[in-house]
Amino acid sequence: MRQFPIILIPPEVQRIAQSKPVAPKLSMALPSLPSNQQPTPIQIQEAIALSLGLIVLVALVTAFAKELGIMMLIVGTVAIVLRIRFQFLSYKRRYQTYQNTLQNYFTKLEAYSREEVSYQQQLAIAHAPERILEFRHQQFQKFFAKIPTAENAIALTKSLNPADRDQSAIYDFGMTLQRYLSGTLYQGVKIYIPSINHDWVPALTYIDPALNVHIAIEISAPSESAANVMQNDLADRFLVDSGWIMIKFSQKQILQSSAQCCKEFAKLLDRLSLDPSVLPNFESIPDLVPTRSN
């Protein structure tokens, strides 16, 4: 059992459909925030910690050598006083250095903000929907250029046999869809498949001359032999490798849900960025319900 619709897309087409132009790079890094601790004339906590440490050390030493403890107390006290005096004398210089560092930070932050605004503007331009579409179409044109011109292509033709419901349904489906397409739907496009020595002819072929995209629309019969299924799988592999996109509907879907099939095709064009202008025409149409068939 297979679930329809079946959509086969070359991997490179899927990659292109997700690609975007190269984004500009932000040349500046966010400046680091300087220390928020403002200098003080005297670092009181440090002085208290040093004093307590000296008292504990002197107490321990005095317990074993009183004279040594007294000398350590004198030397330590002098050192603490000299450090406090140095802090007091160097306060103006330290404060000025702090202010300069802070001012330099705000200058860099302002320059970074301007750079980021410019970067966001460039990114918005580079990744604008129309620029992305143009970028993808340029790649599509290069990729689809390898597909040769279709031969034996003929315009949509209504079946002369009124009892032929399948051909009438395909014709109605094609005519409904053709009204909104920039490319053209054809019948009778014949492609030779070397691996199975067979001329493959889809129900309809959509060709967009601007991109040279070829999309095969196939209608699957309610039941097919295992040989036909294998033959179709080999043909599908060859065609996808050759750059074709394929969408397969079941016969029941075409007969009973022609408008929904049209919308499914429009969704494919939109998803691959081939022609996003088609899908809005089918907003009021419900989505196609997947069906299973042999």
Number of C-alpha atoms within 10 A of each C-alpha: 8 11 13 21 22 13 14 17 18 16 12 13 20 13 11 18 21 12 14 17 15 10 13 12 11 14 10 12 11 13 15 9 11 11 9 8 7 9 17 14 16 17 13 11 9 12 15 12 11 16 16 12 13 18 17 12 15 21 16 13 17 17 10 10 12 14 11 14 19 15 13 18 20 12 13 19 16 12 13 17 13 12 15 18 14 13 17 15 13 14 16 14 11 17 15 12 13 18 14 12 15 16 12 14 16 14 13 17 17 13 14 18 14 11 16 18 11 13 17 14 13 15 17 13 14 18 17 14 12 11 15 19 20 15 19 22 19 13 16 21 15 11 17 17 13 11 14 10 12 14 10 12 15 13 11 18 15 14 15 9 9 9 9 10 12 16 18 18 20 24 19 19 20 24 15 14 21 17 12 17 18 15 18 18 23 22 19 18 19 16 16 14 17 11 11 14 9 13 12 17 17 18 19 25 25 23 20 17 13 11 18 20 20 22 23 24 22 20 21 20 13 11 11 12 9 10 9 11 14 13 15 14 12 15 22 19 15 17 22 16 14 14 21 20 22 21 18 20 22 23 19 18 21 20 18 11 17 21 21 19 25 24 23 21 21 23 19 20 18 17 15 18 21 19 19 15 14 22 20 14 13 17 10 8 13 13 16 17 12 13 14 12 15 14
